[in-house]
Amino acid sequence: MPPVRIGSYPSRLEAEMAQGLLRSAGVSAWLVADDAGGAYPFQLSGGVQLMVDEADQQRAEDVLGAE
C-alpha cells in the first residue's frame, strides 16, 4: 500500500511526539523532512511530514484525533 501523509508539523520534536503516539498504538509511522540536512529551517521547507501506510490511515487518524 502506498504511504499517506497523516500530518505536517513545524518542528521535528512535535512530529516525533505524534510518531511516538502512533507507535505506542501499534501503527508504524515515519518522518519525512526536506530541510537540506539542516541548512534550511523547517518553516521554509514545508515542515516535517508524518507518514503511515495507507492501510493504517484510519487508525492513525483516530489515535491522533484523540490527543
N, C-alpha and C positions, 0 to 999 in steps of 0.2 A: 504494500500500500504506500502511496506517496506521502511524504511529510506535509503537515499543515502548520501554519503559524497559529499559535494559541494565545500569544500575547507579545507586546512590544514594551520595553522598559527603558527608562532614561539612563539607568546605571546597571553595571554588571551585578552589583550587590542585590538590587531589587529582583533582577532576573534569576539569580541563584537562589533567592529565598522562595520564589514561586516554583522553581525547578525542584527544590527540596520538598515542598508540599506535595508535588506530583509524585515524586519518587517514594515518599512515605505512604502514598496511597496505591503504590504498585504500578504507576504509569511511567514508562520510560520517556524521558524528555532530554533535549539537548539545546544548547545555546548557539546562536549564530550572530556574530558581530563583525562588522566590517569597519574597524577603526584604524586600518592600516598599521596594525601592530602597535597601537597606542599613539601613533602620530597625530591622529585626529580625535577630538572629543566625541563621545557618543552622540551628542546633540547634533553634530554636523553629519553623522554617518547613518542616521535613521534609528539609532538606539540599538538595544540588544533584543534580538528576536528569540522567543521561546518556541521550540518546535516539538511536535509529537507526531506519531504515526496517525494517519487518517482514521484507523480503526479505534484509536484511543481518544479521538477528539471530544466526543460527548462526555466521557468520564472526566477528562481533563477540565472541560468547561464547568462541570458540576463541582469538582474539587476546588477550582479557583474561584468559582462563584460563591462558595461558602466561606470565603476569607472574612 
